[in-house]
Amino acid sequence: VQLVESGGGAVQPGGSLRLSCAASGTIASANVMAWYRQAPGKQRESVATITRDGIINYADSVKGRFAISRGDAKNTVTLQMNSLKPEDTAVYYCQMIIPSMAGPVYWGQGTQVTVSS
């Protein structure tokens, strides 16, 4: 199973970006799809998760600004990021747990998001 992310880049504070992630190599449906991020010198942290049942959770730091959603195609997920702040700068990783909570857990290669004036 391979996860491929797209949509990262550089944006000014207050701007928006949309990240996308698609899984290939499996016919099973993901149980959980999530976005994580890792800033330089910091641990990787959960940003947003969405379960197969549609339960969504966000990190407090992004609530009201970011929105996670499932794509129309199976095993695709997007992260709409609005009102971006310099502290959102990080490498963003897509994660999927397929086909059940027991795993396996798959990760994308990461995409850089830089928020700077």
N, C-alpha and C positions, 0 to 999 in steps of 0.2 A: 504494500500500500504506500502510495506517495502523495504527500500534500504539497500543493504549490500555491504560494501566496502571491498577490499582486496588489499594486495600488499605493505603495509607500512613496515617500518623497519629501521635499522640503516645502514648508509653508510658513507664512508669517503668523504671529500670535493673533488669535481670533478667527483664523481660517479653518477650512474643512478639508478632510481627506476621507476616502472610502477604501477600505481594505477588503479584498476578496480572497477566499481560499477554496480550493476544490481538491477533492480526493479522487485518486484513480487507483485501479488495481484491485478493486473489491466490488462485489455485488451486494454486500451486506450494508445495512443502514447504520449510520453512527448513532450511538446512544447519547453521547454528549459531544457538543462542539464548543470550542472555547478559543478565546484570544488571551495570550499572555504577553508581557513585555519585560524587557530587561534593559535598564539604563546602565551606563558605564559605572563600574564599581558597586553596583547594587545587585541584589538577588532578583531572580525572575519572579514576577508577581502576576496573579490572575487579574485580568481586566474585566472580562465578561464571559458568561457561560450561558448556553441554551441547551436544554435537554430535548429528547425526542418528544416528550409530552408538552414541550413549549414553556417549561419553567425557565425563567431568566433571572440571572443575578449579575450585579455590577459591583465593582470596587467602589467604595465611597468616593474616591477621588475623581471618578468619571461619571457618576450619576447625574442625569440631566443633560449631559453633553454627548455621550456616546450611546449608540444603539446597535445591538446585535440582532441579526435576523438570519433565518435560513433562506437560501436561494431556492429558485424554482426547481433546479436540478437536484437530484439526490446527492447528499454529502457535499453540499456547498454552503458556505456561510460568509456573511459580510459583516463588517464593522464600520458603521458610519460615525465619523468623529467630527464633531462641531466644536466651535469655541475653543480651539486648541490653545494650549499654554506651553511655554518653554519646558515646563516640567513633564510634559507628555513625550518629550524627546526620548526615544528608545528604539531598540529593535523589537518589532512585534512578531510574535510567533502564533501560528494557528495550531490548535491541538484537537484531535478527535479520538474518542474512545469508541472502538468498533469491535464487535457488534453489541456488547453489553458492558455493564459497569465493571465487569471483571477484566475487561480489556481485550486485546492489547491497546496501548496508548501510542498514538502516532503524532509526530511533530513535523511541521513545515521547516523550511530552511531559514525563515525569518526575513523580514523586510524592514528597512530603516525608515523611521519617521523622525524628521528634524523640524522643530518649531523654533524659529529664530527670526529676529528682525534684522 
